[in-house]
Amino acid sequence: MIYRLHLTTGKRYQRAFHPTLAAHTLALLAGAAPAARAQDWAANFNLPGVNDRVRAITQDAHAVYYGGDFTTAGTVAANRILSSALVLCVDEKSQIEALDRTASLLPLRPSQAERGTHDYRRHGTTTLFAALDVKTGQVLSQTRARHRAVEFRTFLDLIDANVPPDLDIHIILDNYGTHKTAIIRNWFPKRPRYHLHFTPTYGSWLNMVERWFAGLTNRQLRRGVHRSIAALERAIRDYIKAHNAESKPSVWTKPADEILASIARFAARTLAAQA
């Protein structure tokens, strides 16, 4: 089931499939009311031209800003529905390269930073599909050679086989074309307990699994040496196993007002530079 927010009436209504639906509809489902629309940011900032910058950030006409914190409303919604539903942040990290350094890293030592060569050897790529459980922080994953709709459909089958059969499943995902093909659209109507929540256009960073991908890159992949795709996928599985052994829910602590204020300062500098 796909939900969409009517910007004029604020009421919820259904459509067969809508590609620009943000994850904040979780708050709508739980009864939380939006404070302002993305189109009203310029008025809040009292800066001419900021609205154009907002459109550059997200062209989703249905994006909603909840006063105080982007995630407060979503967190409240998740807490209200998690007793009877499962919320999964789903995405893929594509083109992960198996890289072999041409020389070993020279370690950090007093007064000198770690050093390494600028070049490397490539040994192929893999794609990681991941579903992050918002409540527990557990990650369900699958690696594939490619990231077409067929592979995404296979990952959905894996999710369906591993989630409790008595819960509604709320999936948060972005507007990537693979998520909107006919094979995917036909998969969900056959499973009415699944509910999709799309992040705004250019707003895929709002999906919590993206932050988990960043942790995977920084802690396991960036400084690693992988001489084959098998070695790369083994390193990914080892990281996920260690993460799941001590998993905990992620908490986004930066208030939305600070984020919006930062955007306003950027817009002001841009306007001043163009004046």
Backbone as CSV, one residue per row, in Angstrom:
resi,resn,N_x,N_y,N_z,CA_x,CA_y,CA_z,C_x,C_y,C_z
1,MET,0.847,-1.186,0.000,0.000,0.000,0.000,0.885,1.239,0.000
2,ILE,0.577,2.205,-0.861,1.371,3.420,-0.990,0.560,4.592,-0.485
3,TYR,1.150,5.401,0.381,0.465,6.551,0.932,1.058,7.846,0.377
4,ARG,0.187,8.853,0.249,0.627,10.154,-0.215,-0.097,11.223,0.587
5,LEU,0.599,12.316,0.851,0.030,13.396,1.636,-0.491,14.489,0.715
6,HIS,-1.746,14.876,0.900,-2.323,15.967,0.136,-1.885,17.277,0.784
7,LEU,-1.145,18.118,0.043,-0.543,19.305,0.633,-1.575,20.350,1.036
8,THR,-2.719,20.370,0.389,-3.722,21.383,0.685,-4.559,21.014,1.903
9,THR,-5.057,19.790,1.917,-5.955,19.374,2.997,-5.219,18.698,4.146
10,GLY,-3.986,18.209,3.876,-3.257,17.489,4.901,-3.774,16.091,5.137
11,LYS,-4.713,15.641,4.311,-5.291,14.323,4.502,-4.480,13.268,3.742
12,ARG,-4.636,12.034,4.180,-3.932,10.925,3.563,-4.834,10.258,2.535
13,TYR,-4.269,9.921,1.403,-5.031,9.145,0.432,-4.089,8.193,-0.278
14,GLN,-4.662,7.240,-1.005,-3.878,6.170,-1.597,-3.793,6.348,-3.100
15,ARG,-2.639,5.880,-3.631,-2.483,5.783,-5.074,-1.872,4.423,-5.382
16,ALA,-2.013,4.006,-6.639,-1.492,2.695,-6.996,0.017,2.627,-6.811
17,PHE,0.739,3.665,-7.246,2.186,3.701,-7.071,2.645,5.123,-7.289
18,HIS,3.386,5.675,-6.345,3.859,7.047,-6.458,5.332,7.085,-6.108
19,PRO,6.224,7.529,-7.008,7.652,7.424,-6.800,8.247,8.477,-5.880
20,THR,7.507,9.529,-5.535,8.093,10.603,-4.738,7.352,10.735,-3.420
21,LEU,7.425,9.682,-2.619,6.766,9.679,-1.314,7.822,9.570,-0.233
22,ALA,7.826,10.503,0.708,8.896,10.578,1.687,8.632,9.677,2.883
23,ALA,9.709,9.360,3.600,9.602,8.503,4.775,8.826,9.155,5.901
24,HIS,8.628,10.495,5.814,7.909,11.167,6.887,6.436,10.777,6.941
25,THR,5.944,10.025,5.958,4.562,9.557,6.028,4.366,8.598,7.197
26,LEU,5.450,8.047,7.726,5.348,7.262,8.951,4.711,8.086,10.059
27,ALA,5.117,9.354,10.143,4.539,10.222,11.160,3.062,10.460,10.890
28,LEU,2.712,10.592,9.611,1.315,10.790,9.259,0.479,9.582,9.666
29,LEU,1.043,8.389,9.441,0.325,7.171,9.803,0.081,7.092,11.304
30,ALA,1.002,7.681,12.085,0.878,7.623,13.535,0.150,8.829,14.116
31,GLY,-0.299,9.745,13.261,-1.084,10.875,13.734,-0.298,12.129,14.026
32,ALA,1.018,12.158,13.710,1.807,13.367,13.948,1.517,14.376,12.839
33,ALA,1.400,15.648,13.191,1.050,16.685,12.222,2.296,17.422,11.754
34,PRO,2.435,17.690,10.443,3.581,18.439,9.941,3.504,19.902,10.336
35,ALA,4.669,20.527,10.553,4.708,21.930,10.965,4.763,22.864,9.769
36,ALA,5.486,22.487,8.740,5.615,23.372,7.580,6.037,22.554,6.380
37,ARG,5.719,23.023,5.184,6.129,22.351,3.971,7.493,22.852,3.529
38,ALA,8.163,22.062,2.679,9.463,22.488,2.182,9.356,23.825,1.442
39,GLN,8.197,24.057,0.781,8.032,25.302,0.041,7.990,26.516,0.959
40,ASP,7.766,26.316,2.264,7.673,27.433,3.200,9.012,27.770,3.840
41,TRP,10.080,27.040,3.491,11.368,27.280,4.124,11.855,28.703,3.867
42,ALA,11.671,29.180,2.647,12.167,30.514,2.309,11.533,31.572,3.205
43,ALA,10.230,31.435,3.470,9.549,32.380,4.350,10.103,32.299,5.764
44,ASN,10.412,31.053,6.215,10.969,30.893,7.550,12.343,31.535,7.660
45,PHE,13.141,31.423,6.564,14.478,31.999,6.586,14.449,33.520,6.377
46,ASN,13.391,34.004,5.730,13.295,35.417,5.390,14.448,35.844,4.490
47,LEU,14.822,34.976,3.567,15.900,35.268,2.628,15.380,35.087,1.206
48,PRO,15.520,36.070,0.333,15.060,35.914,-1.044,15.886,34.860,-1.772
49,GLY,15.202,34.039,-2.528,15.885,33.053,-3.350,16.196,31.744,-2.668
50,VAL,15.954,31.632,-1.366,16.264,30.380,-0.672,15.408,29.252,-1.206
51,ASN,14.175,29.571,-1.597,13.281,28.538,-2.110,13.884,27.827,-3.313
52,ASP,14.628,28.576,-4.144,15.285,27.962,-5.286,16.342,26.970,-4.823
53,ARG,17.045,27.314,-3.739,18.056,26.403,-3.208,17.403,25.165,-2.627
54,VAL,16.242,25.347,-2.013,15.509,24.205,-1.472,15.143,23.251,-2.601
55,ARG,14.694,23.816,-3.734,14.352,22.957,-4.869,15.590,22.238,-5.391
56,ALA,16.761,22.884,-5.258,17.988,22.230,-5.682,18.323,21.058,-4.770
57,ILE,17.915,21.147,-3.493,18.153,20.066,-2.543,17.172,18.927,-2.784
58,THR,15.901,19.246,-2.920,14.893,18.233,-3.219,13.818,18.831,-4.106
59,GLN,13.541,18.192,-5.207,12.488,18.630,-6.111,11.168,17.925,-5.810
60,ASP,11.111,17.243,-4.695,9.887,16.550,-4.297,8.882,17.561,-3.763
61,ALA,7.803,17.775,-4.484,6.796,18.760,-4.077,6.050,18.330,-2.829
62,HIS,6.208,17.082,-2.422,5.471,16.572,-1.274,6.338,16.452,-0.025
63,ALA,7.565,17.008,-0.070,8.437,16.940,1.097,7.857,17.777,2.235
64,VAL,7.943,17.266,3.442,7.377,17.930,4.617,8.467,18.084,5.667
65,TYR,8.506,19.251,6.308,9.440,19.510,7.399,8.682,19.548,8.703
66,TYR,9.103,18.720,9.647,8.488,18.719,10.962,9.303,19.628,11.870
67,GLY,8.658,20.609,12.489,9.342,21.611,13.283,10.204,20.980,14.360
68,GLY,11.419,21.476,14.499,12.304,21.037,15.556,13.271,19.965,15.146
69,ASP,12.814,18.907,14.485,13.700,17.800,14.173,13.104,16.986,13.042
70,PHE,13.918,16.712,12.022,13.447,15.898,10.919,12.991,14.530,11.396
71,THR,13.705,13.960,12.358,13.457,12.573,12.714,12.575,12.408,13.933
72,THR,12.289,13.485,14.654,11.467,13.329,15.850,10.122,12.707,15.500
73,ALA,9.470,13.270,14.470,8.155,12.750,14.090,8.265,11.319,13.608
74,GLY,9.313,11.033,12.801,9.483,9.677,12.326,9.773,8.709,13.462
75,THR,10.569,9.163,14.448,10.878,8.304,15.584,9.633,8.030,16.414
76,VAL,8.834,9.085,16.644,7.594,8.903,17.383,6.692,7.921,16.655
77,ALA,6.607,8.086,15.337,5.772,7.177,14.546,6.274,5.750,14.664
78,ALA,7.598,5.594,14.529,8.157,4.254,14.606,7.877,3.620,15.963
79,ASN,8.031,4.395,17.043,7.772,3.852,18.378,6.323,3.420,18.539
80,ARG,5.421,4.140,17.858,4.005,3.803,17.996,3.615,2.557,17.221
81,ILE,4.288,2.324,16.100,3.861,1.209,15.261,4.738,-0.027,15.407
82,LEU,5.902,0.093,16.076,6.817,-1.031,16.123,6.273,-2.210,16.904
83,SER,5.285,-1.975,17.757,4.713,-3.089,18.504,3.904,-4.011,17.607
84,SER,3.433,-3.497,16.485,2.617,-4.309,15.586,3.150,-4.329,14.163
85,ALA,4.336,-3.754,13.947,4.893,-3.690,12.602,6.414,-3.691,12.675
86,LEU,7.022,-3.948,11.540,8.473,-3.946,11.415,8.853,-2.862,10.410
87,VAL,9.773,-1.964,10.797,10.221,-0.879,9.928,11.629,-1.193,9.444
88,LEU,11.797,-1.284,8.131,13.084,-1.606,7.528,13.539,-0.483,6.615
89,CYS,14.784,-0.043,6.778,15.410,0.904,5.853,16.184,0.082,4.833
90,VAL,15.784,0.163,3.573,16.313,-0.724,2.532,17.018,0.099,1.462
91,ASP,18.174,-0.378,1.036,18.889,0.266,-0.066,19.978,-0.676,-0.545
92,GLU,20.644,-0.276,-1.635,21.779,-1.045,-2.122,23.001,-0.137,-2.219
93,LYS,24.150,-0.709,-1.933,25.434,-0.025,-2.121,26.108,-0.708,-3.292
94,SER,26.096,-0.051,-4.429,26.549,-0.673,-5.663,28.007,-0.329,-5.961
95,GLN,28.581,-1.100,-6.867,29.937,-0.847,-7.368,30.968,-0.751,-6.238
96,ILE,30.893,-1.659,-5.272,31.920,-1.726,-4.239,33.130,-2.432,-4.850
97,GLU,34.250,-1.757,-4.889,35.413,-2.280,-5.591,36.312,-3.116,-4.677
98,ALA,36.795,-4.221,-5.225,37.827,-5.019,-4.565,39.172,-4.446,-4.991
99,LEU,39.839,-3.740,-4.083,41.060,-3.018,-4.408,42.250,-3.628,-3.688
100,ASP,43.348,-3.757,-4.434,44.607,-4.231,-3.882,45.618,-3.092,-3.968
101,ARG,46.218,-2.733,-2.849,47.205,-1.657,-2.840,48.488,-2.127,-3.524
102,THR,49.151,-1.232,-4.246,50.408,-1.589,-4.909,51.552,-1.690,-3.910
103,ALA,51.369,-1.114,-2.720,52.367,-1.228,-1.651,51.644,-1.143,-0.320
104,SER,52.254,-1.714,0.702,51.626,-1.713,2.018,51.555,-0.298,2.591
105,LEU,50.522,-0.057,3.404,50.416,1.223,4.089,51.547,1.373,5.091
106,LEU,52.052,2.599,5.189,53.051,2.916,6.210,52.309,3.466,7.417
107,PRO,52.461,2.843,8.579,51.583,3.177,9.705,51.869,4.551,10.301
108,LEU,50.882,5.002,11.049,50.993,6.247,11.805,52.124,6.142,12.823
109,ARG,52.868,7.249,12.990,53.895,7.300,14.023,54.023,8.738,14.508
110,PRO,54.702,8.979,15.606,54.756,10.342,16.155,55.199,11.376,15.121
111,SER,54.418,12.431,15.015,54.652,13.575,14.115,54.513,13.235,12.640
112,GLN,53.992,12.047,12.306,53.831,11.690,10.904,52.542,10.907,10.700
113,ALA,51.779,11.309,9.708,50.507,10.651,9.413,50.729,9.335,8.682
114,GLU,49.712,8.512,8.679,49.770,7.279,7.902,49.951,7.614,6.432
115,ARG,50.747,6.808,5.736,51.016,7.057,4.324,50.688,5.829,3.484
116,GLY,50.327,6.094,2.234,50.013,5.016,1.319,50.150,5.467,-0.118
117,THR,50.270,4.527,-1.030,50.404,4.873,-2.439,49.085,5.398,-2.995
118,HIS,49.177,6.185,-4.053,47.972,6.762,-4.648,47.302,5.794,-5.623
119,ASP,48.010,4.770,-6.054,47.464,3.867,-7.063,47.098,2.519,-6.431
120,TYR,46.344,1.725,-7.184,45.855,0.442,-6.687,45.477,-0.429,-7.872
121,ARG,45.225,-1.685,-7.593,44.774,-2.618,-8.632,43.330,-3.009,-8.357
122,ARG,42.534,-3.033,-9.410,41.121,-3.406,-9.278,40.939,-4.896,-9.556
123,HIS,40.039,-5.495,-8.779,39.752,-6.923,-8.953,38.253,-7.178,-9.056
124,GLY,37.513,-6.221,-9.581,36.083,-6.418,-9.782,35.249,-5.670,-8.751
125,THR,33.952,-5.771,-8.908,33.022,-5.071,-8.016,31.898,-6.000,-7.566
126,THR,31.236,-5.598,-6.501,30.053,-6.305,-6.015,29.034,-5.276,-5.549
127,THR,27.805,-5.716,-5.375,26.729,-4.856,-4.883,26.171,-5.459,-3.596
128,LEU,25.997,-4.595,-2.606,25.444,-5.036,-1.323,24.024,-4.515,-1.176
129,PHE,23.068,-5.409,-0.990,21.696,-5.056,-0.639,21.557,-5.207,0.873
130,ALA,20.948,-4.218,1.526,20.845,-4.263,2.982,19.493,-3.751,3.438
131,ALA,18.975,-4.365,4.504,17.741,-3.936,5.157,18.047,-3.755,6.633
132,LEU,17.945,-2.512,7.113,18.260,-2.178,8.500,16.978,-2.118,9.321
133,ASP,16.902,-2.921,10.362,15.760,-2.917,11.274,15.873,-1.693,12.186
134,VAL,14.920,-0.773,12.084,14.996,0.480,12.829,14.991,0.235,14.333
135,LYS,14.237,-0.743,14.778,14.081,-0.963,16.220,15.306,-1.598,16.858
136,THR,15.924,-2.558,16.180,17.016,-3.319,16.780,18.389,-2.957,16.227
137,GLY,18.439,-2.371,15.031,19.719,-2.105,14.392,20.287,-3.290,13.642
138,GLN,19.583,-4.431,13.654,20.037,-5.612,12.926,19.971,-5.360,11.415
139,VAL,20.907,-5.984,10.699,20.981,-5.805,9.254,20.847,-7.151,8.561
140,LEU,19.917,-7.221,7.608,19.776,-8.378,6.721,20.394,-7.985,5.384
141,SER,21.263,-8.830,4.840,22.030,-8.411,3.666,22.141,-9.522,2.636
142,GLN,22.554,-9.087,1.455,22.803,-10.023,0.361,23.742,-9.331,-0.623
143,THR,24.770,-10.027,-1.100,25.675,-9.480,-2.107,25.359,-10.117,-3.456
144,ARG,25.396,-9.277,-4.478,25.105,-9.732,-5.835,26.088,-9.078,-6.801
145,ALA,26.275,-9.705,-7.937,27.216,-9.169,-8.924,26.684,-7.905,-9.588
146,ARG,25.346,-7.791,-9.702,24.748,-6.631,-10.364,23.628,-6.083,-9.481
147,HIS,23.075,-4.930,-9.886,22.002,-4.330,-9.071,20.824,-3.908,-9.945
148,ARG,20.336,-4.850,-10.734,19.142,-4.634,-11.545,17.892,-4.919,-10.717
149,ALA,16.744,-4.700,-11.346,15.478,-4.973,-10.663,15.363,-6.449,-10.279
150,VAL,15.945,-7.327,-11.093,15.874,-8.765,-10.803,16.573,-9.067,-9.487
151,GLU,17.750,-8.469,-9.278,18.467,-8.694,-8.034,17.722,-8.075,-6.848
152,PHE,17.129,-6.914,-7.052,16.373,-6.290,-5.965,15.158,-7.134,-5.610
153,ARG,14.506,-7.702,-6.611,13.368,-8.596,-6.369,13.819,-9.817,-5.561
154,THR,14.976,-10.364,-5.866,15.505,-11.491,-5.101,15.742,-11.102,-3.651
155,PHE,16.225,-9.880,-3.434,16.454,-9.424,-2.065,15.126,-9.242,-1.330
156,LEU,14.105,-8.764,-2.018,12.779,-8.668,-1.396,12.273,-10.044,-0.980
157,ASP,12.530,-11.040,-1.810,12.147,-12.411,-1.437,12.886,-12.853,-0.180
158,LEU,14.158,-12.453,-0.061,14.926,-12.794,1.135,14.330,-12.117,2.368
159,ILE,13.952,-10.844,2.221,13.306,-10.145,3.331,12.026,-10.858,3.730
160,ASP,11.212,-11.203,2.731,9.912,-11.833,3.003,10.077,-13.164,3.723
161,ALA,11.171,-13.860,3.439,11.401,-15.159,4.064,11.937,-15.037,5.488
162,ASN,12.403,-13.845,5.874,13.060,-13.691,7.171,12.312,-12.804,8.155
163,VAL,11.226,-12.158,7.742,10.476,-11.302,8.657,9.334,-12.097,9.278
164,PRO,8.890,-11.718,10.488,7.775,-12.430,11.129,6.520,-12.383,10.258
165,PRO,5.816,-13.492,10.139,4.662,-13.540,9.232,3.445,-12.776,9.737
166,ASP,3.426,-12.397,11.018,2.239,-11.768,11.581,2.358,-10.245,11.701
167,LEU,3.419,-9.659,11.173,3.631,-8.213,11.294,3.462,-7.510,9.957
168,ASP,2.974,-6.274,9.998,3.034,-5.409,8.833,4.484,-4.967,8.647
169,ILE,4.896,-4.810,7.395,6.277,-4.431,7.084,6.272,-3.061,6.409
170,HIS,6.921,-2.090,7.030,7.074,-0.753,6.457,8.500,-0.622,5.929
171,ILE,8.627,-0.390,4.631,9.935,-0.304,3.987,10.202,1.142,3.575
172,ILE,11.316,1.675,4.027,11.762,3.016,3.633,12.841,2.846,2.578
173,LEU,12.666,3.472,1.430,13.630,3.352,0.349,13.621,4.617,-0.499
174,ASP,14.603,4.733,-1.384,14.719,5.951,-2.186,14.076,5.755,-3.556
175,ASN,14.243,6.763,-4.431,13.563,6.777,-5.724,14.396,6.209,-6.864
176,TYR,15.360,5.377,-6.539,16.196,4.767,-7.571,15.320,3.982,-8.553
177,GLY,15.658,4.040,-9.822,14.822,3.448,-10.859,14.555,1.965,-10.667
178,THR,15.515,1.242,-10.105,15.349,-0.191,-9.853,14.160,-0.462,-8.947
179,HIS,13.829,0.480,-8.055,12.748,0.274,-7.095,11.364,0.527,-7.695
180,LYS,11.316,0.964,-8.952,10.027,1.365,-9.525,9.684,0.633,-10.815
181,THR,10.404,-0.416,-11.128,10.138,-1.158,-12.346,8.890,-2.023,-12.189
182,ALA,8.403,-2.548,-13.307,7.171,-3.333,-13.287,7.307,-4.583,-12.418
183,ILE,8.469,-5.222,-12.470,8.644,-6.447,-11.694,8.552,-6.180,-10.191
184,ILE,8.961,-4.984,-9.768,8.871,-4.615,-8.355,7.448,-4.161,-8.017
185,ARG,6.857,-3.375,-8.897,5.478,-2.925,-8.650,4.521,-4.100,-8.554
186,ASN,4.767,-5.143,-9.328,3.887,-6.318,-9.293,4.118,-7.184,-8.061
187,TRP,5.266,-7.016,-7.412,5.589,-7.848,-6.242,4.778,-7.419,-5.028
188,PHE,4.597,-6.118,-4.828,3.981,-5.627,-3.597,2.468,-5.844,-3.515
189,PRO,1.673,-5.668,-4.572,0.228,-5.902,-4.436,-0.117,-7.319,-3.996
190,LYS,0.754,-8.263,-4.272,0.514,-9.638,-3.845,0.804,-9.835,-2.358
191,ARG,1.394,-8.827,-1.742,1.756,-8.898,-0.312,1.257,-7.625,0.372
192,PRO,-0.017,-7.544,0.660,-0.623,-6.299,1.154,-0.102,-5.833,2.505
193,ARG,0.611,-6.680,3.245,1.122,-6.224,4.537,2.361,-5.342,4.386
194,TYR,2.881,-5.214,3.165,4.040,-4.359,2.919,3.579,-2.942,2.575
195,HIS,4.221,-1.952,3.199,3.905,-0.540,2.972,5.197,0.188,2.618
196,LEU,5.178,0.944,1.524,6.380,1.628,1.045,6.365,3.094,1.453
197,HIS,7.542,3.607,1.825,7.717,5.014,2.174,8.985,5.497,1.477
198,PHE,8.820,6.343,0.451,9.948,6.823,-0.337,10.519,8.106,0.253
199,THR,11.847,8.195,0.278,12.478,9.444,0.671,12.259,10.475,-0.437
200,PRO,12.364,11.774,-0.122,12.195,12.798,-1.165,13.274,12.663,-2.224
201,THR,12.985,13.175,-3.410,13.981,13.224,-4.468,15.209,13.983,-3.972
202,TYR,16.392,13.433,-4.223,17.675,13.962,-3.737,17.766,13.895,-2.207
203,GLY,16.903,13.138,-1.569,16.929,13.034,-0.107,17.200,11.623,0.370
204,SER,17.930,10.821,-0.416,18.182,9.443,-0.007,19.021,9.370,1.262
205,TRP,19.741,10.466,1.581,20.557,10.485,2.797,19.690,10.420,4.062
206,LEU,18.386,10.685,3.917,17.490,10.594,5.066,17.247,9.150,5.494
207,ASN,17.558,8.216,4.609,17.363,6.805,4.914,18.484,6.340,5.845
208,MET,18.125,5.799,7.000,19.113,5.453,8.020,20.135,4.437,7.541
209,VAL,19.758,3.575,6.591,20.707,2.574,6.126,21.877,3.220,5.391
210,GLU,21.689,4.433,4.866,22.795,5.138,4.221,23.885,5.444,5.238
211,ARG,23.492,5.798,6.462,24.494,6.053,7.499,25.216,4.757,7.869
212,TRP,24.491,3.656,7.845,25.140,2.372,8.115,26.143,2.035,7.016
213,PHE,25.805,2.330,5.761,26.751,2.125,4.655,28.025,2.938,4.877
214,ALA,27.871,4.166,5.380,29.043,5.004,5.644,29.944,4.355,6.691
215,GLY,29.339,3.763,7.718,30.130,3.062,8.722,30.870,1.876,8.136
216,LEU,30.205,1.131,7.262,30.851,0.004,6.597,32.060,0.474,5.793
217,THR,31.903,1.564,5.068,33.009,2.088,4.258,34.170,2.544,5.128
218,ASN,33.867,3.325,6.157,34.928,3.908,6.982,35.648,2.881,7.843
219,ARG,34.928,1.892,8.341,35.512,0.967,9.301,36.066,-0.318,8.686
220,GLN,35.584,-0.647,7.474,35.978,-1.949,6.939,36.570,-1.881,5.537
221,LEU,36.049,-1.031,4.668,36.409,-1.105,3.263,37.516,-0.140,2.844
222,ARG,37.484,1.085,3.336,38.345,2.136,2.788,39.831,1.800,2.895
223,ARG,40.273,1.250,4.000,41.688,0.961,4.196,41.995,-0.520,3.992
224,GLY,41.015,-1.266,3.529,41.217,-2.698,3.376,41.935,-3.062,2.091
225,VAL,42.451,-4.272,2.052,43.086,-4.842,0.867,42.305,-6.096,0.498
226,HIS,41.732,-6.094,-0.707,40.899,-7.207,-1.154,41.358,-7.614,-2.549
227,ARG,41.945,-8.780,-2.639,42.537,-9.216,-3.900,41.574,-10.023,-4.764
228,SER,40.331,-10.142,-4.328,39.307,-10.832,-5.123,37.940,-10.387,-4.637
229,ILE,36.926,-10.624,-5.457,35.561,-10.297,-5.039,35.156,-11.166,-3.854
230,ALA,35.603,-12.412,-3.843,35.284,-13.300,-2.727,35.851,-12.753,-1.417
231,ALA,37.070,-12.227,-1.459,37.665,-11.649,-0.253,36.909,-10.404,0.188
232,LEU,36.485,-9.592,-0.774,35.710,-8.390,-0.460,34.378,-8.761,0.190
233,GLU,33.667,-9.707,-0.387,32.376,-10.103,0.168,32.541,-10.768,1.527
234,ARG,33.625,-11.480,1.738,33.891,-12.075,3.048,34.118,-10.992,4.102
235,ALA,34.831,-9.931,3.716,35.053,-8.809,4.644,33.740,-8.122,4.985
236,ILE,32.856,-7.980,4.001,31.549,-7.362,4.247,30.726,-8.222,5.201
237,ARG,30.723,-9.538,4.963,29.969,-10.441,5.840,30.527,-10.427,7.257
238,ASP,31.841,-10.349,7.394,32.446,-10.304,8.729,32.012,-9.044,9.469
239,TYR,31.961,-7.915,8.744,31.544,-6.668,9.375,30.089,-6.745,9.821
240,ILE,29.233,-7.295,8.958,27.812,-7.401,9.290,27.611,-8.347,10.471
241,LYS,28.355,-9.443,10.511,28.246,-10.385,11.629,28.635,-9.711,12.942
242,ALA,29.734,-8.932,12.916,30.166,-8.230,14.126,29.163,-7.149,14.510
243,HIS,28.608,-6.455,13.519,27.613,-5.424,13.803,26.371,-6.029,14.436
244,ASN,25.870,-7.109,13.877,24.639,-7.720,14.388,24.828,-8.316,15.782
245,ALA,26.067,-8.710,16.109,26.331,-9.280,17.435,26.162,-8.239,18.535
246,GLU,26.382,-6.952,18.190,26.264,-5.882,19.179,25.392,-4.745,18.644
247,SER,24.362,-5.088,17.914,23.547,-4.066,17.254,22.715,-3.288,18.258
248,LYS,22.434,-2.048,17.913,21.553,-1.191,18.695,20.945,-0.162,17.748
249,PRO,19.776,0.366,18.075,19.139,1.336,17.169,19.956,2.609,17.064
250,SER,19.933,3.204,15.869,20.637,4.458,15.637,19.750,5.626,16.048
251,VAL,20.363,6.642,16.609,19.639,7.840,17.032,20.260,9.051,16.349
252,TRP,19.458,9.771,15.604,19.904,10.973,14.916,19.697,12.146,15.865
253,THR,20.807,12.748,16.317,20.718,13.739,17.387,20.787,15.173,16.915
254,LYS,21.176,15.431,15.671,21.285,16.818,15.210,19.900,17.377,14.921
255,PRO,19.500,18.462,15.588,18.158,19.021,15.361,17.994,19.544,13.939
256,ALA,16.801,19.422,13.415,16.521,19.898,12.061,16.717,21.404,11.959
257,ASP,16.438,22.157,13.035,16.620,23.605,12.986,18.072,23.968,12.694
258,GLU,19.027,23.192,13.225,20.431,23.460,12.945,20.762,23.153,11.489
259,ILE,20.178,22.085,10.956,20.403,21.739,9.551,19.857,22.834,8.642
260,LEU,18.637,23.277,8.928,18.028,24.309,8.101,18.766,25.635,8.237
261,ALA,19.258,25.938,9.435,20.037,27.162,9.622,21.323,27.105,8.813
262,SER,21.938,25.923,8.739,23.149,25.756,7.943,22.846,25.978,6.463
263,ILE,21.695,25.462,5.994,21.298,25.682,4.603,21.060,27.165,4.348
264,ALA,20.450,27.838,5.319,20.197,29.270,5.174,21.493,30.058,5.062
265,ARG,22.489,29.704,5.868,23.780,30.391,5.791,24.443,30.155,4.446
266,PHE,24.345,28.917,3.948,24.899,28.622,2.630,24.195,29.441,1.556
267,ALA,22.862,29.518,1.636,22.103,30.298,0.656,22.505,31.776,0.725
268,ALA,22.694,32.294,1.932,23.080,33.697,2.079,24.450,33.957,1.471
269,ARG,25.397,33.036,1.691,26.721,33.210,1.094,26.661,33.148,-0.420
270,THR,25.831,32.236,-0.937,25.689,32.106,-2.392,25.108,33.373,-2.992
271,LEU,24.071,33.915,-2.347,23.452,35.149,-2.832,24.443,36.317,-2.779
272,ALA,25.224,36.374,-1.717,26.214,37.445,-1.592,27.293,37.338,-2.672
273,ALA,27.701,36.094,-3.003,28.730,35.897,-4.021,28.215,36.246,-5.402
274,GLN,26.918,36.069,-5.621,26.338,36.337,-6.942,25.857,37.777,-7.081
275,ALA,25.865,38.521,-6.004,25.355,39.905,-6.042,26.299,40.796,-6.854
